[in-house]
Amino acid sequence: MFTIDLTVKNTAFPISIERKTAEDAEEVYLLIVKAMQTGNPNIVELKSEGKIEKKVAVRTSEISGVQLTQKEGSAAGSGRPPGFFAVAAE
């Protein structure tokens, strides 16, 4: 299972959706990145394929980050904490 997390401005918790295949997850990730770059479409509608079916609509101007991860179990078991991390650009 693959998880796509969206960080939304002025929101404490990310919005998460799940995809069953790597190809589907990559497609959604690229859709969101393109929408963030261009501002089109104005609203992105996403549907989760995880244990719980859910739909979410987000204004692209409010998305500040997107992350794609493969879910292999608990975050504690992977040795990495969940969420984003900063990378210094030179």
C-alpha positions in Angstrom: 0.0 0.0 0.0 1.2 3.5 -0.8 0.3 6.7 1.1 0.2 10.2 -0.4 0.3 12.9 2.3 -0.7 16.5 1.6 0.4 19.3 3.8 -2.2 22.0 3.7 -1.5 25.6 4.8 -2.8 26.5 8.3 -3.6 22.9 9.0 -1.9 20.9 11.7 -2.4 17.4 10.3 -1.7 16.2 6.7 -4.4 14.8 4.5 -3.6 11.2 3.5 -4.9 9.0 0.8 -3.8 5.5 -0.1 -3.2 3.7 -3.4 -2.8 0.0 -3.9 -0.1 0.1 -6.7 3.1 2.1 -7.1 1.9 3.2 -10.6 -1.4 4.6 -9.3 0.4 6.3 -6.4 3.0 7.9 -8.7 0.3 9.1 -11.0 -1.5 10.9 -8.1 1.7 12.3 -6.8 2.6 13.8 -10.2 -1.0 15.1 -10.6 -0.6 17.0 -7.3 2.8 18.3 -8.1 1.7 19.6 -11.5 -1.4 21.2 -9.9 0.8 22.9 -7.4 3.2 24.2 -10.1 0.5 25.5 -12.5 -2.4 26.3 -10.2 -4.6 24.3 -12.5 -7.0 22.7 -11.7 -8.1 25.1 -9.0 -9.4 22.2 -6.9 -8.0 18.7 -6.8 -10.4 15.9 -5.9 -8.8 12.7 -4.6 -10.2 9.3 -3.6 -8.5 6.9 -1.2 -8.2 3.1 -2.0 -7.2 2.1 1.5 -9.1 0.2 4.2 -11.5 3.2 4.5 -12.9 4.6 1.3 -12.8 8.4 1.5 -12.9 11.4 -0.9 -11.2 14.8 -0.4 -11.2 18.0 -2.4 -8.3 20.5 -1.8 -7.7 23.9 -3.3 -4.3 23.7 -5.0 -3.2 27.1 -3.8 -3.5 25.8 -0.2 -1.2 22.7 -0.7 2.3 23.4 0.6 3.8 19.9 0.3 3.2 16.4 -1.0 4.9 13.2 0.1 4.7 9.6 -1.3 5.6 6.7 0.9 5.3 2.9 0.8 3.4 1.6 3.8 5.1 -1.5 5.1 4.0 -1.5 8.7 4.3 1.0 11.5 6.5 4.0 11.3 8.3 2.9 14.4 9.3 -0.4 12.8 10.9 1.4 9.8 13.3 3.4 12.0 12.0 6.7 10.5 9.5 9.1 12.0 6.4 9.9 9.9 6.1 13.2 8.1 8.4 15.5 6.2 12.0 16.4 6.7 14.0 19.3 5.5 16.8 19.0 3.0 19.3 21.9 2.7 19.8 23.0 -0.9 23.2 24.3 -1.9 
